[in-house]
C-alpha cells in the first residue's frame, strides 16, 4: 500500500483538474449522462462480450483465472485487464480488476452503479508477475446479491465484497476487458493476458459451452485485440512496438483522458481523499 500511496501523492498535482470532487464514502459525484452504457464502457480498449442462452434470467456464477503480467517500465501510467458482469439495464457493472499502477500490479474488485452515482471497492492487495489470480462471482438468491472475490493462488490472499442486486437488477452480460489508454511502450512486454479455466452457470446450471462470445474493439491503440480461443479460454493481445497516437501526449493530458471515467475515477479519488 505504501507504493500505491506514493504513486497517488505524486499524481495529485497532475490529475486534480480531471475530477470535480472526491468522496471518502466511495460514491462518485459525477452525473449519469443520457448515454450511460457508453460511459460505462469509456476507456475500454479491446474486449470480449458474452451472450447467455435465451430464456435465462441471470448468470449465477462466473469464474476465471489469469496470470499476472510482466512488469512494465516504471512510469506514471495505470491500466487493467479484468472480467466482470453488467446488469440488464446497462447501468451497473461488477469488475474483478488487476491494475498496473505505475510500478506495481494489484488486485481488487469494484462495483459501479451509474444511476446512483455509487462505487464500492474491496480491499486492494499487491500481486507479483507470474502469480495466478482466480476471480469468482457467485449469486445468492436468498440475499439477491453476489459474492465477488479475487484470490492470489500462490499466497491465498483474498479480496472480496458483497454486491447487492439493487432494484431487482439481473446481471446477464459478461465481459473480458483491457482498460485505459496509454502509449504502446507503457504496456507489459509479454503482450498478452489469457483468462483460462472459464466456468459459467446460468440460473444455477452450467452454461459454459452455451455462452456466445463476440470480440469488440473500442480503441485499436497498440493493435489491442480480444481473441476467443475456446469456451474456456480468452486472450487479449497488444504490440508494445506499435506507434501510438498518444505517444506525444503529456502525462497530464493522459491522466485527464483516462481518469475521467471507469474504475480509476473511484479508486484513485478515494485514495487521494485518504492521504
Secondary structure as GFF3:
##gff-version 3
##sequence-region A 1 275
A	DSSP	alpha_helix	2	15	.	.	.	ID=ss1
A	DSSP	three_ten_helix	16	18	.	.	.	ID=ss2
A	DSSP	alpha_helix	36	40	.	.	.	ID=ss3
A	DSSP	beta_strand	44	51	.	.	.	ID=ss4
A	DSSP	beta_strand	59	67	.	.	.	ID=ss5
A	DSSP	beta_strand	79	87	.	.	.	ID=ss6
A	DSSP	beta_strand	92	100	.	.	.	ID=ss7
A	DSSP	beta_strand	105	113	.	.	.	ID=ss8
A	DSSP	three_ten_helix	114	116	.	.	.	ID=ss9
A	DSSP	beta_strand	118	121	.	.	.	ID=ss10
A	DSSP	beta_strand	125	127	.	.	.	ID=ss11
A	DSSP	beta_strand	132	140	.	.	.	ID=ss12
A	DSSP	beta_strand	145	152	.	.	.	ID=ss13
A	DSSP	beta_strand	158	164	.	.	.	ID=ss14
A	DSSP	three_ten_helix	166	168	.	.	.	ID=ss15
A	DSSP	beta_strand	171	179	.	.	.	ID=ss16
A	DSSP	three_ten_helix	184	186	.	.	.	ID=ss17
A	DSSP	beta_strand	192	202	.	.	.	ID=ss18
A	DSSP	beta_strand	205	206	.	.	.	ID=ss19
A	DSSP	three_ten_helix	208	210	.	.	.	ID=ss20
A	DSSP	beta_strand	212	217	.	.	.	ID=ss21
A	DSSP	three_ten_helix	221	223	.	.	.	ID=ss22
A	DSSP	beta_strand	225	230	.	.	.	ID=ss23
A	DSSP	beta_strand	233	237	.	.	.	ID=ss24
A	DSSP	alpha_helix	251	259	.	.	.	ID=ss25
A	DSSP	alpha_helix	263	274	.	.	.	ID=ss26
###
